[in-house]
């Protein structure tokens, strides 16, 4: 139920939380459809159907193409001009390199705004539900809201790890708890590859 339909007396925060809960309920049919797509693709190309990867299915310009490991979401990638404007604005607000944000989005969602992972991460920057909730995201599949929150989250991680980009990216992929437990980049192949790919794009 949208916030404007909530009963009188609810605080703004309660209205936002109610709206987020409704959005999550609306996402369930999309997640079910995505699961069916994944299963269909894995039956056709099982050698590529390894779990734990994002939607690496689209490239721009001369950037290298990454073979898809999951079914492409049922939406178009965000237009380059639209995404560039969002990246530039949010990078400036949070003191980040725009190329870093673009590379992270490429690795997370291949620029598909409706991407939903098997773990429930959503949108361009693949926000987990809890992270979206904490950052007051009403619609995780809205490109502008998703990039705003994802950029803020990356900034928080950089501050947490005293500007160490490797640790911040590791935490973005694997979670801060795993980075803290490992005392550095976790011994997780996916996370190690994730960090290398992003840094390789921006250095």
TITOR-45384 format. One record per residue (C-alpha): residue number from 1; x, y, z. Coordinates in Angstrom, 1 decimal, padded with zeros to 4 digits, always signed. Layout:
num | c1 | c2 | c3
NUM | X | Y | Z
...
END
This chain:
num | c1 | c2 | c3
1 | +000.0 | +000.0 | +000.0
2 | +001.5 | +003.4 | -001.0
3 | +002.4 | +005.8 | +001.8
4 | -000.5 | +008.2 | +000.9
5 | -003.0 | +005.3 | +001.5
6 | -001.8 | +004.7 | +005.1
7 | -004.2 | +005.2 | +008.0
8 | -003.9 | +008.6 | +009.7
9 | -001.5 | +008.9 | +012.6
10 | +001.4 | +007.0 | +011.1
11 | +004.8 | +008.8 | +011.3
12 | +006.7 | +009.5 | +008.1
13 | +009.1 | +006.6 | +009.0
14 | +006.3 | +004.2 | +009.5
15 | +004.8 | +005.2 | +006.1
16 | +008.1 | +004.6 | +004.4
17 | +008.5 | +001.2 | +006.0
18 | +005.0 | +000.3 | +005.0
19 | +005.7 | +001.4 | +001.4
20 | +008.9 | -000.7 | +001.4
21 | +007.1 | -003.8 | +002.6
22 | +004.5 | -003.3 | -000.1
23 | +007.3 | -002.9 | -002.7
24 | +008.9 | -006.2 | -001.5
25 | +005.5 | -008.0 | -001.9
26 | +005.3 | -006.6 | -005.4
27 | +008.7 | -008.0 | -006.2
28 | +007.8 | -011.6 | -005.4
29 | +006.2 | -012.3 | -008.8
30 | +009.3 | -010.8 | -010.5
31 | +011.6 | -013.0 | -008.4
32 | +009.6 | -016.1 | -009.3
33 | +009.8 | -015.2 | -013.0
34 | +013.5 | -014.6 | -012.7
35 | +014.0 | -018.0 | -011.1
36 | +012.2 | -019.7 | -014.0
37 | +014.4 | -017.8 | -016.5
38 | +017.6 | -018.9 | -014.6
39 | +016.5 | -022.6 | -014.6
40 | +015.7 | -022.4 | -018.4
41 | +019.1 | -020.9 | -019.2
42 | +020.9 | -023.4 | -017.0
43 | +019.2 | -026.3 | -018.8
44 | +020.4 | -024.9 | -022.1
45 | +024.0 | -023.9 | -021.2
46 | +024.8 | -025.7 | -018.0
47 | +028.6 | -025.1 | -018.4
48 | +027.9 | -021.4 | -017.8
49 | +025.4 | -021.7 | -015.0
50 | +027.6 | -021.3 | -012.0
51 | +026.0 | -019.7 | -009.0
52 | +027.1 | -016.6 | -007.2
53 | +027.6 | -014.3 | -010.1
54 | +025.8 | -011.1 | -011.2
55 | +024.2 | -010.3 | -014.5
56 | +027.3 | -009.7 | -016.7
57 | +025.4 | -009.6 | -020.0
58 | +025.8 | -006.1 | -021.5
59 | +028.8 | -003.9 | -022.4
60 | +029.2 | -000.4 | -023.6
61 | +031.6 | +000.8 | -026.3
62 | +034.8 | -001.1 | -026.4
63 | +034.5 | -002.7 | -022.9
64 | +035.1 | -006.4 | -022.9
65 | +032.0 | -008.6 | -023.0
66 | +031.5 | -010.9 | -020.1
67 | +029.6 | -014.2 | -020.8
68 | +026.3 | -014.3 | -019.0
69 | +025.9 | -016.8 | -016.1
70 | +022.3 | -016.0 | -015.3
71 | +019.2 | -015.1 | -017.4
72 | +019.0 | -011.5 | -018.4
73 | +016.3 | -009.5 | -016.5
74 | +013.2 | -008.7 | -018.4
75 | +014.0 | -005.0 | -018.9
76 | +016.3 | -002.8 | -020.9
77 | +019.6 | -001.6 | -019.5
78 | +019.6 | +002.1 | -018.3
79 | +020.5 | +004.4 | -021.1
80 | +024.2 | +005.6 | -021.0
81 | +023.3 | +009.3 | -020.8
82 | +020.8 | +008.8 | -018.0
83 | +023.1 | +006.6 | -016.0
84 | +026.1 | +009.0 | -016.5
85 | +024.1 | +011.8 | -015.1
86 | +023.1 | +009.8 | -012.0
87 | +026.6 | +008.6 | -011.5
88 | +028.1 | +012.1 | -011.8
89 | +025.7 | +013.6 | -009.3
90 | +026.0 | +010.9 | -006.7
91 | +029.8 | +010.6 | -007.1
92 | +030.2 | +014.4 | -006.4
93 | +027.9 | +014.3 | -003.4
94 | +029.8 | +011.4 | -001.8
95 | +033.4 | +012.3 | -002.9
96 | +033.8 | +009.2 | -005.1
97 | +035.3 | +008.5 | -008.5
98 | +032.5 | +008.3 | -011.2
99 | +034.5 | +005.6 | -013.0
100 | +034.5 | +003.5 | -009.8
101 | +030.7 | +003.7 | -009.5
102 | +030.3 | +002.8 | -013.2
103 | +032.5 | -000.2 | -012.8
104 | +030.7 | -001.4 | -009.7
105 | +027.3 | -001.1 | -011.4
106 | +028.6 | -003.0 | -014.4
107 | +029.8 | -005.8 | -012.1
108 | +026.7 | -005.8 | -010.0
109 | +023.9 | -005.6 | -012.6
110 | +025.4 | -005.1 | -016.1
111 | +023.3 | -001.9 | -016.0
112 | +019.9 | -003.7 | -015.8
113 | +017.6 | -001.7 | -013.3
114 | +015.3 | -004.7 | -012.6
115 | +018.1 | -007.2 | -011.9
116 | +017.3 | -009.4 | -008.8
117 | +019.9 | -011.9 | -007.6
118 | +019.1 | -015.3 | -006.2
119 | +020.0 | -013.9 | -002.8
120 | +017.5 | -011.1 | -003.1
121 | +019.8 | -008.2 | -004.0
122 | +018.0 | -005.7 | -006.2
123 | +018.6 | -003.1 | -008.8
124 | +021.5 | -001.5 | -010.5
125 | +023.8 | -001.6 | -007.4
126 | +022.2 | -004.9 | -006.1
127 | +021.0 | -003.6 | -002.7
128 | +020.0 | -006.2 | -000.2
129 | +016.6 | -005.6 | +001.4
130 | +018.1 | -004.7 | +004.8
131 | +020.5 | -002.2 | +003.3
132 | +017.7 | -000.7 | +001.2
133 | +015.6 | -000.3 | +004.4
134 | +018.4 | +001.4 | +006.3
135 | +018.9 | +003.9 | +003.5
136 | +015.2 | +004.7 | +003.1
137 | +014.9 | +003.2 | -000.4
138 | +011.2 | +003.2 | -001.4
139 | +011.7 | +001.3 | -004.7
140 | +014.9 | -000.6 | -005.1
141 | +014.2 | -001.0 | -008.8
142 | +014.1 | +002.7 | -009.4
143 | +017.5 | +003.6 | -010.9
144 | +017.8 | +007.0 | -009.3
145 | +016.9 | +005.8 | -005.8
146 | +019.1 | +002.7 | -006.1
147 | +022.2 | +004.5 | -007.3
148 | +021.7 | +007.1 | -004.6
149 | +021.5 | +004.5 | -001.8
150 | +024.2 | +002.3 | -003.3
151 | +026.6 | +005.2 | -003.5
152 | +025.9 | +006.2 | +000.0
153 | +026.5 | +002.6 | +001.2
154 | +029.9 | +002.5 | -000.6
155 | +030.8 | +005.8 | +001.0
156 | +029.9 | +004.4 | +004.4
157 | +032.1 | +001.4 | +003.8
158 | +035.0 | +003.5 | +002.7
159 | +034.7 | +005.5 | +005.9
160 | +034.5 | +002.4 | +008.0
161 | +037.7 | +001.1 | +006.5
162 | +039.6 | +004.4 | +006.6
163 | +039.5 | +004.9 | +002.8
164 | +040.8 | +001.4 | +001.9
165 | +039.1 | +000.8 | -001.4
166 | +040.0 | -002.9 | -001.5
167 | +038.3 | -003.6 | +001.9
168 | +035.3 | -001.4 | +001.0
169 | +034.7 | -003.3 | -002.2
170 | +035.2 | -006.6 | -000.5
171 | +032.6 | -005.6 | +002.1
172 | +030.2 | -004.5 | -000.6
173 | +030.4 | -007.9 | -002.2
174 | +030.8 | -010.2 | +000.8
175 | +029.5 | -008.1 | +003.7
176 | +031.4 | -006.2 | +006.4
177 | +031.1 | -009.1 | +008.8
178 | +033.2 | -011.4 | +006.6
179 | +035.8 | -008.7 | +005.9
180 | +036.1 | -008.0 | +009.7
181 | +036.4 | -011.7 | +010.5
182 | +039.1 | -012.2 | +007.8
183 | +041.0 | -009.1 | +008.8
184 | +041.1 | -008.2 | +005.1
185 | +039.8 | -009.4 | +001.8
186 | +038.0 | -012.8 | +002.6
187 | +039.3 | -016.0 | +001.0
188 | +036.3 | -016.1 | -001.3
189 | +037.0 | -016.5 | -005.0
190 | +034.0 | -014.5 | -006.1
191 | +034.9 | -011.6 | -003.9
192 | +038.6 | -011.6 | -004.9
193 | +037.6 | -011.6 | -008.6
194 | +035.0 | -008.9 | -008.0
195 | +037.6 | -006.6 | -006.5
196 | +040.1 | -007.3 | -009.2
197 | +037.6 | -006.6 | -012.0
198 | +036.5 | -003.3 | -010.5
199 | +040.0 | -002.1 | -009.8
200 | +041.1 | -003.2 | -013.2
201 | +038.5 | -000.9 | -014.8
202 | +039.3 | +002.1 | -012.7
203 | +043.2 | +002.1 | -012.4
END
